Amino acid sequence: MSGVNIKLYGEDAFYNKRDYIETTTEELTKENVLENVHFSFRNESKAWFVAKVIIAVIIPIIGIGWGIHALIGNQLFQNANAANKSDALNLRKRLAVQLKSDLRGEHNSNSWAVKRITVEVNGSKVDAYIVGKPKNLRDSHKWVLKSVGKDQIAEKAFDPGKDENGKDKNIEKESELGKMLESLGDANALIFNYTGKASSEGNREKNTIVNSYKAMLALLEKEQGEGGLGAKQIIMYGHSTGAVVQAEALDGHKLKKGIQYVAVKSHAPADLPTNKVQQFFNWNMSTVRSSLKLNCPEIILQTVDPKEEELKAIKERSRRDLESITDEQQIEHVLDTGTLITEKPEHYLKYLRGLQTNYREIQSADEIRDDGIISKSSTLAKVLLDANKREIYAKKKFIGVYERHTEGVFDWKPIAAHINGSLVQAA
């Protein structure tokens, strides 16, 4: 495991260099993965790669099977098509513009420092990003490792949305990643695209996807003097299929002594949703199996319905809000956008999901609801809670959220409190 060493502290830290803004802008606006490799990871020998090619030629039926496996991977995780590669580039350009505007040639210690890096995984170059405030990159050893859903790209974490004038909001304050890091207090982040996704190279085989996650974990676990990032606390956050990839990578992974880990899974399916044909071609990924064996704290976020008293409080609040508006057109607008609600229960829920609220711990599997993508019975939370085994719950927390599958997390503060508490538990 070698490459170009990433300096996080001292005069040679990447954000302290005189050409930091120019270099970062140039790197972020390149369409393809960067040529220079910053970290190399290999858990498959070159000899095995050659052997696979020979086997595929000698025994065509095996080669065809591997080919079908890769085609299914393209279907399940979406290939590196022009659309998501273009979207990733556009988001990077928006990030570069805001970084340049905020810093004006000199790095502000209260603003993000961003470094685009290349991690080589068994010969394939994977696109990744280091994000954090200089004081945290220098002094804190707390890191978030984020894995995205199958139809997402890593750069979406930089999307702050638009204001009423159509301009980008502040990325550090309004993006999903910004809200998460701010709530955690002193954390940095490592985000990446799986092999074959956006600008990352490589194929879409199950092992290559999982190995890209393992490579990022190895980069965090390795000491800074040895080419790694020297993490002492690792928050592994996976959403949807990203939680499945996280689970598969952790299955059999030996947690490093001296590092505190916590696995956070948001709207995770119990297993990768596949049909029998896909499973026949080795697309079997079990979140449950890994979770049952996991030897570190785990936080599972899953959709629940609000309790009756919560609905009553929201109903009363909405009445007061509506009384202050006299323009019918404005009322219609705010109802459509979910800013206010009427007597209809579906509007209560829409409004409630938009509020900052203290999410509650799930006490029973009966509280879980379909989240708009995954059915209640197929969620990791439901399967684990139905097992009803005390030893399962010793290091696990089940947190009920009101957001649906594709809505993200509206309020990271209470989630961050659970994460930081779990890191203490892991100490």
C-alpha positions in Angstrom: 0.0 0.0 0.0 1.8 3.1 -1.2 1.4 6.3 -3.1 1.7 10.1 -2.8 1.6 10.9 0.9 -1.3 13.1 1.9 -0.1 15.8 4.4 -2.9 16.9 6.9 -0.8 19.0 9.2 2.3 21.2 9.3 3.7 23.6 6.7 3.4 20.9 4.0 -0.3 20.3 4.7 -2.2 20.5 1.3 -4.3 23.5 2.5 -1.2 25.5 3.6 0.4 25.4 0.2 0.5 28.8 -1.6 -1.1 27.4 -4.8 -3.9 25.5 -2.8 -6.8 27.4 -4.5 -5.4 27.1 -8.0 -4.4 23.4 -7.6 -7.7 22.5 -6.0 -9.8 24.3 -8.6 -7.8 22.5 -11.4 -8.2 19.1 -9.8 -12.0 19.5 -9.1 -12.7 20.7 -12.6 -11.0 17.7 -14.3 -13.5 15.3 -15.8 -11.6 12.1 -15.3 -10.0 10.6 -12.2 -6.7 12.2 -11.3 -3.6 10.4 -12.6 -1.4 10.6 -9.5 -2.2 7.8 -7.1 -2.3 8.9 -3.4 -2.9 5.5 -1.9 -2.7 1.9 -3.3 -4.7 -1.0 -2.0 -4.4 -4.6 -3.2 -6.1 -7.7 -1.8 -6.2 -9.7 -5.0 -2.9 -10.8 -6.5 -1.9 -10.0 -10.1 -1.4 -13.7 -10.6 -5.1 -14.3 -9.8 -6.1 -11.7 -12.3 -4.1 -13.4 -15.0 -5.4 -16.8 -13.9 -9.0 -15.5 -14.3 -8.4 -14.5 -17.9 -6.9 -17.8 -18.7 -9.7 -19.7 -17.1 -12.3 -17.6 -19.0 -10.6 -18.5 -22.3 -10.1 -22.2 -21.5 -13.6 -22.7 -20.0 -15.9 -20.3 -21.9 -19.0 -21.1 -19.8 -17.2 -19.6 -16.7 -16.1 -16.6 -18.6 -19.7 -16.0 -19.8 -20.9 -16.4 -16.2 -18.4 -13.7 -15.1 -19.5 -11.5 -17.9 -23.2 -11.8 -16.9 -22.2 -11.1 -13.3 -20.6 -7.8 -14.5 -23.6 -6.9 -16.6 -25.9 -7.4 -13.6 -23.6 -5.1 -11.6 -24.1 -2.4 -14.2 -27.8 -2.8 -13.9 -27.9 -2.8 -10.1 -25.4 0.0 -9.5 -25.7 2.0 -12.7 -22.7 2.2 -14.9 -20.4 5.2 -15.3 -22.6 6.7 -18.0 -22.3 10.2 -19.4 -25.1 11.5 -17.2 -23.7 10.7 -13.7 -20.2 11.6 -14.8 -21.5 15.0 -16.0 -23.5 15.5 -12.9 -20.4 14.8 -10.8 -18.3 17.3 -12.8 -20.9 20.0 -12.4 -21.1 19.5 -8.7 -17.3 19.7 -8.4 -17.3 22.9 -10.4 -19.9 24.4 -8.1 -17.8 23.4 -5.1 -14.6 24.9 -6.7 -16.4 28.2 -7.4 -17.6 28.5 -3.8 -14.2 27.5 -2.3 -12.5 30.1 -4.4 -15.1 32.8 -3.4 -15.0 32.0 0.3 -11.2 31.8 0.6 -10.1 34.6 -1.9 -6.6 33.2 -2.2 -5.9 32.5 1.5 -7.3 29.6 3.4 -9.7 30.5 6.2 -9.2 28.1 9.1 -13.0 28.1 9.7 -13.8 27.1 6.1 -13.6 23.7 4.5 -10.3 22.3 3.0 -11.0 19.9 0.2 -8.6 17.5 -1.5 -9.5 15.3 -4.4 -7.5 12.1 -4.4 -7.1 8.9 -6.3 -7.1 5.5 -4.5 -5.8 2.6 -6.6 -7.8 -0.6 -5.9 -6.4 -3.7 -7.4 -5.2 -1.7 -10.4 -8.4 0.4 -10.8 -8.3 4.1 -10.0 -11.1 5.2 -7.7 -12.2 8.9 -7.2 -12.3 10.1 -3.6 -12.4 13.3 -1.6 -11.0 14.5 1.7 -13.1 17.2 3.4 -12.6 19.0 6.7 -11.7 22.2 8.4 -7.9 22.7 8.8 -8.1 22.6 12.6 -9.9 19.3 12.4 -7.7 17.8 9.7 -4.7 18.8 11.9 -6.0 18.0 15.4 -8.9 15.7 15.2 -8.7 12.0 14.3 -12.5 11.6 13.8 -13.5 10.6 10.3 -16.8 9.9 8.5 -16.6 7.3 5.7 -19.6 7.7 3.6 -21.0 5.1 1.1 -23.8 6.0 -1.2 -26.8 4.2 -2.6 -26.7 2.4 -5.9 -28.2 5.2 -7.9 -26.2 8.0 -6.2 -22.9 9.7 -6.7 -20.5 10.8 -4.0 -20.5 14.4 -5.2 -24.2 14.7 -4.4 -23.0 15.2 -0.8 -21.7 18.7 -1.9 -25.1 19.8 -3.3 -26.5 22.7 -1.1 -29.6 23.3 -3.1 -30.7 26.6 -4.5 -32.2 29.7 -2.8 -35.3 31.6 -3.9 -33.2 33.4 -6.5 -31.8 30.2 -8.0 -28.3 30.7 -6.6 -26.4 28.0 -4.8 -26.8 28.0 -1.0 -23.7 27.7 1.2 -22.2 24.3 0.7 -20.7 24.0 4.2 -24.0 25.0 5.9 -26.7 23.6 3.6 -25.3 20.4 2.0 -26.0 17.0 3.5 -22.3 16.6 4.2 -22.0 20.1 5.7 -24.9 19.5 8.1 -23.5 16.2 9.2 -19.9 17.4 9.9 -21.2 20.5 11.6 -23.4 18.4 13.9 -20.6 16.0 14.7 -18.4 19.0 15.8 -14.9 18.0 14.9 -15.1 15.4 12.2 -13.5 15.1 8.8 -15.0 13.1 5.9 -13.8 10.7 3.2 -16.2 10.1 0.4 -15.8 8.2 -2.8 -17.4 6.7 -5.9 -17.5 2.9 -6.3 -15.5 1.4 -9.1 -17.2 2.2 -12.4 -19.3 5.0 -11.0 -18.9 8.7 -12.2 -15.1 9.2 -12.8 -14.0 6.1 -10.9 -12.5 3.4 -13.1 -13.0 -0.4 -13.0 -15.8 -2.8 -13.6 -19.1 -3.4 -11.7 -18.4 -6.8 -10.1 -19.5 -7.3 -6.6 -16.0 -7.8 -5.3 -14.6 -4.7 -6.9 -17.4 -2.6 -5.4 -16.8 -4.0 -1.9 -13.0 -3.7 -2.3 -13.3 0.0 -3.1 -14.9 0.4 0.3 -12.2 -1.8 1.9 -9.6 0.4 0.4 -11.1 3.5 1.9 -11.2 1.9 5.3 -7.6 0.8 4.9 -6.6 4.4 4.1 -8.3 5.6 7.3 -6.8 2.9 9.5 -3.2 3.3 8.3 -1.1 5.8 10.2 -0.3 9.2 8.7 3.4 8.5 8.7 2.8 5.4 6.7 0.7 7.0 3.9 -2.7 6.8 5.6 -5.0 9.3 7.3 -4.4 8.0 10.9 -8.0 7.9 12.0 -8.7 7.1 15.7 -12.5 7.3 15.4 -14.3 6.0 12.3 -18.0 6.7 11.6 -19.0 4.4 8.8 -22.2 5.9 7.3 -24.0 4.0 4.6 -27.4 4.9 3.1 -29.6 2.3 1.4 -27.4 0.1 -0.8 -24.4 1.9 0.6 -25.3 0.3 4.0 -25.2 -3.1 2.2 -21.8 -2.4 0.7 -20.6 -1.3 4.1 -21.9 -4.5 5.7 -20.3 -6.7 3.1 -16.9 -5.0 3.5 -17.1 -5.3 7.3 -18.0 -9.0 7.2 -14.8 -10.7 8.3 -12.9 -7.4 8.7 -10.7 -7.3 11.7 -11.3 -4.0 13.6 -7.9 -2.3 14.3 -6.9 -2.0 18.0 -6.8 1.6 19.2 -9.5 2.8 16.8 -13.1 3.4 17.9 -15.7 2.4 15.2 -19.4 3.0 14.8 -21.5 1.8 11.9 -24.5 3.9 10.9 -27.0 2.4 8.5 -29.7 4.6 7.0 -32.8 3.0 5.4 -30.9 -0.3 5.0 -32.4 -3.3 3.4 -31.9 -6.7 5.1 -30.2 -7.9 1.9 -29.4 -6.5 -1.5 -32.7 -6.5 -3.4 -32.1 -9.0 -6.1 -34.1 -11.7 -8.0 -33.2 -15.4 -8.2 -31.4 -15.0 -11.5 -29.2 -12.3 -10.1 -28.5 -14.3 -7.0 -27.5 -17.3 -9.1 -24.8 -15.1 -10.7 -23.3 -14.4 -7.2 -25.2 -11.2 -6.4 -25.8 -12.2 -2.8 -25.1 -9.4 -0.2 -26.5 -9.8 3.3 -26.7 -6.8 5.6 -28.2 -9.0 8.3 -25.4 -11.6 8.3 -22.8 -8.9 8.8 -24.8 -7.0 11.4 -25.2 -10.1 13.6 -21.4 -10.6 13.6 -20.4 -6.9 13.9 -18.2 -6.2 16.9 -18.7 -2.4 17.2 -21.7 -0.1 18.0 -24.2 0.1 15.2 -27.0 2.7 14.7 -29.8 1.9 12.4 -32.1 4.6 11.1 -35.5 3.6 9.7 -38.8 5.3 8.9 -41.5 5.4 11.5 -44.8 7.2 11.8 -45.1 10.1 14.3 -47.0 9.4 17.5 -50.5 10.7 18.1 -49.4 13.5 20.5 -46.9 14.6 17.9 -49.6 14.9 15.3 -51.8 16.9 17.6 -49.0 19.4 18.3 -48.3 19.8 14.6 -52.0 20.3 13.9 -52.2 23.1 16.4 -49.1 24.7 15.1 -50.3 24.6 11.6 -53.6 26.2 12.5 -51.8 29.2 14.1 -49.6 29.5 11.0 -52.5 29.4 8.6 -54.4 32.1 10.6 -51.5 34.5 9.8 -51.9 34.1 6.0 -54.7 35.7 4.2 -53.6 35.3 0.5 -55.3 32.2 -0.9 -52.6 31.7 -3.5 -49.9 31.8 -0.9 -51.8 29.2 1.2 -52.0 26.9 -1.8 -48.3 27.3 -2.4 -47.2 26.5 1.1 -49.5 23.5 1.2 -48.0 22.1 -2.0 -44.5 22.5 -0.7 -45.3 21.1 2.7 -44.4 24.2 4.6 -47.9 24.2 6.2 -50.5 21.6 6.5 -54.3 21.3 6.5 -56.6 18.8 8.2 -55.4 15.9 6.0 -53.1 13.4 7.7 -50.8 13.1 4.7 -50.1 16.8 5.0 -49.3 16.4 8.7 -46.7 13.8 7.8 -45.2 15.9 5.0 -44.9 18.9 7.3 -43.5 16.9 10.2 -40.8 15.3 8.0 -39.7 18.9 7.2 -39.3 19.9 10.8 -36.1 19.6 12.9 -37.2 17.1 15.5 -35.7 14.8 18.1 -35.9 11.3 16.5 -36.9 8.6 18.9 -35.5 5.2 19.6 -37.6 2.3 18.2 -38.9 0.0 20.8 -40.7 -2.5 18.6 -40.7 -3.7 15.0 -44.4 -2.7 14.9 -43.3 1.0 14.8 -41.5 0.6 11.5 -43.2 1.7 8.2 -42.5 1.3 4.5 -40.2 4.1 3.6 -41.3 4.6 0.0 -38.7 2.3 -1.5 -38.1 -0.6 0.9 -41.1 -2.5 2.4 -41.3 -2.7 6.2 -40.7 -6.5 6.1 -37.5 -6.1 4.0 -35.7 -3.6 6.3 -32.7 -4.5 8.4 -34.3 -2.9 11.4 -37.4 -5.1 11.1 -35.5 -8.3 10.7 -33.2 -7.6 13.6 -36.0 -6.4 16.0 -38.1 -9.5 15.1 -35.2 -11.7 16.1 -35.9 -10.5 19.7 -32.6 -11.5 21.1 -31.1 -9.4 23.9 -27.5 -10.1 22.8 -28.3 -8.6 19.4 -29.2 -5.3 20.9 -26.3 -4.8 23.3 -24.4 -2.6 20.8 -27.2 -1.5 18.6 -29.5 1.4 18.5 -32.6 1.6 16.4 -33.6 5.2 15.6 -37.0 6.1 14.2 -36.9 8.9 11.6 -39.8 10.6 9.8 -38.0 11.0 6.5 -38.7 8.6 3.7 -36.0 6.7 1.8 -35.0 9.4 -0.7 -35.4 12.5 1.6 -32.0 12.3 3.5 -31.7 13.4 7.1 -33.2 16.7 7.9 -31.8 17.1 11.4 -28.3 15.7 12.0 -28.0 17.0 15.6 -29.9 14.3 17.5 -28.3 11.6 15.2 -24.8 13.1 15.9 -25.5 12.9 19.6 -26.2 9.2 19.3 -23.1 8.7 17.1 -20.8 10.5 19.6 -22.4 8.6 22.4 -21.7 5.3 20.6 -18.0 6.3 20.1 -17.7 6.7 23.9 -19.3 3.3 24.3 -16.7 1.9 21.8 -13.8 3.4 23.8 
